[in-house]
Amino acid sequence: METTLAILVGILTAAGIYLLLRRSMLRMLFGLILISNAVNILILTAGGVRRGAPPLVEAGNVALGAGAANPLPQALILTAIVIGFGLIAFALVLVYRTYTALGTMDADIAAEKRGEAA
Protein backbone atom coordinates (compact mmCIF):
# COMPACT_ATOMS: atom_id res chain seq x y z
CA MET A 1 0.00 0.00 0.00
CA GLU A 2 2.82 2.41 0.89
CA THR A 3 4.55 1.70 -2.42
CA THR A 4 1.42 2.61 -4.38
CA LEU A 5 1.00 5.82 -2.39
CA ALA A 6 4.68 6.70 -2.88
CA ILE A 7 4.27 6.27 -6.65
CA LEU A 8 1.13 8.42 -6.53
CA VAL A 9 3.04 11.13 -4.62
CA GLY A 10 5.76 11.06 -7.27
CA ILE A 11 3.28 11.32 -10.14
CA LEU A 12 1.37 14.18 -8.49
CA THR A 13 4.59 16.03 -7.69
CA ALA A 14 5.93 15.63 -11.23
CA ALA A 15 2.66 16.79 -12.77
CA GLY A 16 2.47 19.70 -10.31
CA ILE A 17 6.00 20.87 -11.12
CA TYR A 18 5.29 20.53 -14.85
CA LEU A 19 2.19 22.72 -14.48
CA LEU A 20 4.01 25.25 -12.29
CA LEU A 21 6.56 25.76 -15.06
CA ARG A 22 3.86 26.72 -17.60
CA ARG A 23 3.22 30.35 -18.52
CA SER A 24 -0.53 30.27 -17.86
CA MET A 25 -1.38 31.43 -14.34
CA LEU A 26 -4.34 29.05 -14.14
CA ARG A 27 -2.09 26.08 -14.90
CA MET A 28 0.31 27.32 -12.24
CA LEU A 29 -2.60 27.27 -9.80
CA PHE A 30 -3.50 23.71 -10.80
CA GLY A 31 0.14 22.74 -10.24
CA LEU A 32 -0.01 24.22 -6.76
CA ILE A 33 -3.14 22.17 -6.04
CA LEU A 34 -1.47 18.95 -7.23
CA ILE A 35 1.62 19.56 -5.10
CA SER A 36 -0.55 20.35 -2.09
CA ASN A 37 -2.38 17.05 -2.49
CA ALA A 38 0.91 15.20 -2.98
CA VAL A 39 2.23 16.59 0.31
CA ASN A 40 -0.96 15.53 2.12
CA ILE A 41 -0.64 11.98 0.78
CA LEU A 42 3.04 11.96 1.73
CA ILE A 43 2.20 12.93 5.33
CA LEU A 44 -0.49 10.23 5.46
CA THR A 45 1.95 7.62 4.14
CA ALA A 46 4.66 8.71 6.60
CA GLY A 47 2.20 8.23 9.48
CA GLY A 48 1.66 4.62 8.50
CA VAL A 49 -1.22 3.15 6.59
CA ARG A 50 -2.96 0.43 8.53
CA ARG A 51 -6.01 -1.32 7.16
CA GLY A 52 -8.70 -1.98 9.74
CA ALA A 53 -6.81 -0.45 12.68
CA PRO A 54 -8.53 2.62 14.13
CA PRO A 55 -6.34 5.41 15.46
CA LEU A 56 -7.69 5.14 19.00
CA VAL A 57 -6.24 4.15 22.35
CA GLU A 58 -7.83 0.95 23.55
CA ALA A 59 -9.56 0.84 26.94
CA GLY A 60 -7.06 0.33 29.75
CA ASN A 61 -4.03 1.48 27.72
CA VAL A 62 -2.31 4.86 27.95
CA ALA A 63 -0.70 4.75 24.49
CA LEU A 64 -1.46 3.44 21.03
CA GLY A 65 -1.05 -0.26 20.44
CA ALA A 66 1.60 -1.59 18.10
CA GLY A 67 -0.81 -2.13 15.21
CA ALA A 68 -2.68 1.18 15.49
CA ALA A 69 -2.29 4.02 13.04
CA ASN A 70 -0.99 7.33 14.38
CA PRO A 71 -3.80 9.95 14.41
CA LEU A 72 -1.41 12.94 14.37
CA PRO A 73 -0.76 12.87 10.58
CA GLN A 74 -4.50 12.71 9.95
CA ALA A 75 -5.04 15.82 12.11
CA LEU A 76 -2.20 17.59 10.31
CA ILE A 77 -3.71 16.70 6.94
CA LEU A 78 -7.11 18.08 7.95
CA THR A 79 -5.43 21.33 8.97
CA ALA A 80 -3.45 21.40 5.72
CA ILE A 81 -6.61 20.86 3.67
CA VAL A 82 -8.29 23.86 5.30
CA ILE A 83 -5.24 26.11 4.94
CA GLY A 84 -4.68 24.89 1.37
CA PHE A 85 -8.28 25.64 0.45
CA GLY A 86 -7.93 29.19 1.74
CA LEU A 87 -4.66 29.65 -0.14
CA ILE A 88 -6.11 28.32 -3.37
CA ALA A 89 -9.20 30.51 -3.08
CA PHE A 90 -7.00 33.56 -2.51
CA ALA A 91 -4.73 32.67 -5.44
CA LEU A 92 -7.76 32.10 -7.68
CA VAL A 93 -9.06 35.57 -6.83
CA LEU A 94 -5.62 37.05 -7.59
CA VAL A 95 -5.51 35.26 -10.96
CA TYR A 96 -9.01 36.49 -11.81
CA ARG A 97 -8.17 40.05 -10.77
CA THR A 98 -4.98 39.96 -12.86
CA TYR A 99 -6.96 38.70 -15.84
CA THR A 100 -9.57 41.44 -15.54
CA ALA A 101 -6.94 44.17 -15.04
CA LEU A 102 -4.44 43.07 -17.70
CA GLY A 103 -6.59 40.99 -20.05
CA THR A 104 -4.28 37.98 -20.16
CA MET A 105 -3.56 34.77 -18.25
CA ASP A 106 0.02 34.54 -19.57
CA ALA A 107 2.49 35.36 -16.80
CA ASP A 108 5.16 36.75 -19.15
CA ILE A 109 2.75 39.05 -20.99
CA ALA A 110 1.24 40.18 -17.67
CA ALA A 111 4.72 41.03 -16.36
CA GLU A 112 5.44 43.05 -19.52
CA LYS A 113 2.15 44.91 -19.20
CA ARG A 114 2.82 45.68 -15.54
CA GLY A 115 6.26 46.98 -16.51
CA GLU A 116 4.72 49.31 -19.09
CA ALA A 117 2.14 50.57 -16.62
CA ALA A 118 4.72 51.32 -13.90
HELIX and SHEET records of a PDB file:
HELIX    1   1 GLU A    2  LEU A   20  1                                  19    
HELIX    2   2 MET A   25  ALA A   46  1                                  22    
HELIX    3   3 PRO A   71  LEU A  102  1                                  32    
HELIX    4   4 ALA A  107  ALA A  117  1                                  11    
END                                                                             
